[in-house]
């Protein structure tokens, strides 16, 4: 009887271990709630659903100075979503600004090429 209990305990431990592994794999999978090409940072419609980006676009919609005239592109950088902002933003002519999902500005490595494939926002005439 004791051997039967030991084998049941070992089998139970194996099943619990396998269930834990399966749970970890499912928990670690990338968020699949975002399916469209204009999904970024795990949310649909980032221009409305990412607070700092929505505020920037709101400024662009109402700005009369020309500092917010331009476009915002969604790109991938080192496997992460980033936003490339092609607006003056008061700088006097810097070509691009780069922001991560949280709104942190950064400078990419020199070999990074802006592809301009996914347009998030523009207040310029679209060609």
Buried (B, 14 or more C-beta within 10 A) or exposed (E): EEEEEEEEEEEEEEEEEEEEEEEEEEEEEEEEEBEEEBBBBBBEBBBEBBEEBBEBBEBBEEEEEEBBBBBBBBBEBEEEBBBBBBBBBEEEEEEBBBBBBEEEEEEBEEEBEBEEEBEBBBBEEEE
